[in-house]
Amino acid sequence: MVGVDADAASMRETSRKAARAPKKGGLPNAMFVVASVEALPDELHAIADEVRVTFPWGSLLRGVVGADPVVLAGIALVAKPGAEVRALFSMTERDGLGVTDRVDRVAFDEHRLQVVEDRPATVDEIEASGSSWAKRLRAGGDRPVTLVRAVRCAR
């Protein structure tokens, strides 16, 4: 598992949990990288069998709907051909992001990401994410949540 975030503090608790012994739920092969998706290290190119983006905000949120091509390119870049890219996100007009929650399939296609699913997320899917941000947003209750899944196509 590789965790990537531009803010090291955001990964502090997750990295602490990963450092635990495997019998206590740790992930001995976890690695955490402080980087923005717009400028990922070359070592992360095409390494992921699965990419998950869970309740992003700001530019990352614009990227998962296809409204920021640089961010979407970074997301696509880490995925191996055949890898699934999965995002759970929530946005409303009052968030003031200047984009809608509709996924731009053309933008995904331009980055060799084929959208295979784009629908409202279930309560179980939201809970399974384990996201504390989702709880603070009251996602799935007061706010709609969208699940988008795409597959990285080969050249």
Secondary structure by P-SEA (a helix, b strand, c coil): cbbbbcccccaaaaaaaaaccccccccccbbbbbcccccccccccccccbbbbccccaaaaaaaacccaaaaaaaaaaccccbbbbbbbccccccccccccccaaaaaaaacccccccccccaaaaaaaccaaaaaacccccbbbbbbbbbbbcc
